[in-house]
Amino acid sequence: MTDDARTGLGRVGIWTFAYEGQPAGRVRESAAELEELGYGAIWHGEAFGRDTVGQAWLLLSATRRITVASGIANIAFRDPIAMANATRTLGEAFPGRYLLGLGGHRVDDTVHEVDGYPVPARGRAVATMRAYLEAMDVTPAHGPVPDPAPRRVLAALGPKMLELAAERTWGAHPYFVPVEHTARARTIMGPDAFLGVEQAVVLDTDLGRAREVAAAHVAGYVAMAPHQRANVRRLGFGDGDVTGGPSRRLVDAIVAYGDTEAIRRRVREHLDAGADHVCLQVLSADPTALPEREWRELASAVAG
């Protein structure tokens, strides 16, 4: 496990999809507050809301110090030239503050539909990602080039993608993983690669209600994301855990829920297993709402 000075992200950050549906002014206000609360990074997802580059610019321009990280920029949505040029622009405008996370599970041999929109296949995942990185690296620059270049990480789950992350980027950003995966990832990548782990949490002392929210989150991913199903199976979860449930065992492994102490324990478990940084995704019954109360309460418990 590396120290805060090397990573520059601190131990704990926030991961959220909620900014995609919020007006720009609201996002600016919220991002500035997260910085003042002491979080080390803001990680933003990308689906079919705000474009990852525009979202990063909005968050960076609203803050002064905090790292802004794409978690992840989907390689199925833009070609390597566009991504390379956008990354240079962000890196030059906000020196040392932009972290590019790359991924996109819609890169296997099938065509997926998201809200009825077809996302075409791009090829096998590891080979596609390697080729994408290589194409980014040779994209010519016709404008300012930041020095140093913004750091990159991969949304890596399986052993081969984790190896690629350690070989070709700063490290890995695993999503939807238990502590056991963090320990395996550290072993595969070695001691020097960055490991920034997403951890879903429900801050609610009513454990029955919290577990319902957690179970709905897990059920959605195992139903719609084949790569996530494959990953939990690699970790020893079987049909009984994944189908017709999900099982309590799987929900408890993926989501930390309860009071701040329960969430603090899970963060510590990831750090002890080899994570450099843990970014908390707060879940609630309304996924479109900003979980501001929870972000504030968690900051005093885990972000210091």
Stockholm file with secondary structure:
# STOCKHOLM 1.0

chainA/1-304         MTDDARTGLGRVGIWTFAYEGQPAGRVRESAAELEELGYGAIWHGEAFGRDTVGQAWLLLSATRRITVASGIANIAFRDPIAMANATRTLGEAFPGRYLLGLGGHRVDDTVHEVDGYPVPARGRAVATMRAYLEAMDVTPAHGPVPDPAPRRVLAALGPKMLELAAERTWGAHPYFVPVEHTARARTIMGPDAFLGVEQAVVLDTDLGRAREVAAAHVAGYVAMAPHQRANVRRLGFGDGDVTGGPSRRLVDAIVAYGDTEAIRRRVREHLDAGADHVCLQVLSADPTALPEREWRELASAVAG
#=GR chainA/1-304 SS CCCHHHHSSCSEEEEESGGGGSCHHHHHHHHHHHHHHTCSEEEECCSSSSCHHHHHHHHHHHCSSCEEEESCEETTSSCHHHHHHHHHHHHHHSTTTEEEEEECSCCSSSCEEETTEEECCCSCHHHHHHHHHHHHHTCCCCSCCCSSCCEEEECCCSHHHHHHHHHHSSEECCCSCCHHHHHHHHHHHCSSSEEEEEEEEEECSCHHHHHHHHHHHHHHHHHHCHHHHHHHHHTTCCHHHHSSSCCHHHHHHHEEEESHHHHHHHHHHHHHHTCSEEEEEECCSCTTSCCHHHHHHHHHHHCC
#=GC SS_cons         CCCHHHHSSCSEEEEESGGGGSCHHHHHHHHHHHHHHTCSEEEECCSSSSCHHHHHHHHHHHCSSCEEEESCEETTSSCHHHHHHHHHHHHHHSTTTEEEEEECSCCSSSCEEETTEEECCCSCHHHHHHHHHHHHHTCCCCSCCCSSCCEEEECCCSHHHHHHHHHHSSEECCCSCCHHHHHHHHHHHCSSSEEEEEEEEEECSCHHHHHHHHHHHHHHHHHHCHHHHHHHHHTTCCHHHHSSSCCHHHHHHHEEEESHHHHHHHHHHHHHHTCSEEEEEECCSCTTSCCHHHHHHHHHHHCC
//
